[in-house]
Amino acid sequence: MAKSQHPAAKAGRLVRAVGLGISRELEKRADAPPQARPAPPPPPPPLPTADFYGRTVFALFVASAFAILCVVIRMEKVLPHDVREWWRIVLTVVLSLGALVQLTNWRQANQRLVQRLLTRAWGPRGPTNRREKTFARVCREGLTLVGIVWLAAAVFEFLIAIGVSDANVVG
């Protein structure tokens, strides 16, 4: 009868075999020529900003920015009393439309506005590296916050236009 081997002897042979196999594999890889890095993919195409919708979104953005400026500086104080209510209604409509477009991102409105900025920054192309993608994402998120501010200002102007004031609120 054959003497059984100690378990440590079996384990030692197994470890040597695995180690030898790993060393042979590493030698093969070291002798192989280095692989060339693949060419980077072309940058993504930019979103169109010069088409009708892109120009309309930009015009609405500028009109809403002007409207929020008028709300902040209380421009209705310089208008005659009978025009103030209509002025507030116009501001409410403009701010509501601007907020609606920014918050719903209808037909990629935020991306189109950010693409206008990015085209000025690095030319007519989409973001390619992590830094550019992060900058574009932060700008889009900032436009969402701007939409929230515009919505709040629209509600504020609407409440003033319909006559809600501190005296009318039941406490």
C-alpha positions, 0 to 999 in steps of 0.5 A: 500500500502506498503511503498517503502524502501530507496535504502540505506537499500537495498544496506546495506542488499546486502553488508551484504549478500555478506560479510557474503558469503565471510566470510563463504567461507574464513572459509571453505578454512581455515579449509581445509587442505593445498594442497601439492605443485606439484613435479617440472617437470624433467629438459629438456633433453640436446641437443646432442653435441656428435653426428656428427653434434654437433662435426662438429658445435663445430669444425667449431666454433673453426676454425672460432675463430682461423680465426678471431684471424688470421684476427685480428693479420694480420697473412698474413703478415708473409706469402709469397706474393703468398700465401697471397691471398689463405690464405685470401680466406680460411679465408673468407670461414671459417668465412663465414661458421661459420657466416652462421651457427651462424646466421641461427641457422641451426639445433639448432647450437647455442643451441648445442654450448651453451649446451656444455658450460652449460654441463660444468657448471651444468652437462648434463641437460637442464636449469631448473630455471629462472637464468639458462634459462636467462644465456642460452638465453644470451649465444645464443644471444652472439653467434648471435653477434659473427656470425655478427662479423665473417660475417663482418670479412669475407667480409673484408677479401674477399674485400682485397682478390679481391683487393679492397683498398683505391686506387681503390675506386672512391671517 
